[in-house]
Amino acid sequence: MSQNSNNLPNETSFSTSPIKTVVVVDDEPDILELVSLNLKKSGFKTKEFLDGNSFFEYIQTEIPDLIILDLMLPDADGMEICKMLRHNNKFSHLPIIILTAKGDEMDKILGLEIGADDYITKPFSPRELTARVKAVLRRDENVHKTQKVKIGDSIELDLQKYEAFVNNIKIELTSTEFKILKLLSSRKGWVYSREQILDYLGTQEKGVLDRTVDVHIKNIREKLGEASHYIKNIRGVGYKINE
């Protein structure tokens, strides 16, 4: 029987979710206004910031549901901001969509390697950006409370807290990395193609699709350490969990 996207775990409807807060960090007022207007039309709350300093002041007291981050800010490098968020336990779980004029493939790969969940280049369609935001947030909608998943004797996933443990020691996965591991563990031994993984994540970027999944898998394996052997690469097909 063929394996297609219909075999993926069901996602709950985004419309049933509480109102989400999206932070937009961009040094162009017109971009801030355009993005915020379209997100508000789709039912989101937004917070807008023209620089990194004001954004950092905000997140000390308020935790948003998602961050849209420009790479080229007047007072900070967006890549460095992304790295800082991913290395801080308070913020490491936050979904991040990079928004930038840099469209080079290596910039996209670098953004994914440091933990971004998605990447969209300027100029962009506001409707597409809103769809990307919904897709990233929708990944969190089907988390079952108190549910935990074991992989072999050493890996445990807490699906409520989005936390991963190897030999009872917590490891820091990005939200995208956690979701990939969650997907692979949902049917152990089942091979998921790169296309299926991207469909599950809601990633729409074309041109670097295979590389996108491979980068995430590489990062997951590095963080799993000795437990990385549970993730198997089936050449020409995709990835699976093999216990």
Buried (B, 14 or more C-beta within 10 A) or exposed (E): EEBEEEEBEEBEEBEEBEEBBBBBBBBBEEBBEBBBEBBEEBEBBBBBBBBBEEBBEBBEEEEBBBBBBBBBBEEBEBBEBBBBBBEEEEBBBBBBBBBBEBEEEEBBBBBBBBBBBBBBBEEBEBEEBBBBBBBBBBBBEEBEEEEEBEBBEBBBBBBEEBBBBBEEEEBBBBBBBBBBBBBBBBBBEBBBBBBBBBBBBBBBBEEBBEBBBBBBBEBBBEBBEEBBEBBEEEEEEBBBBBE
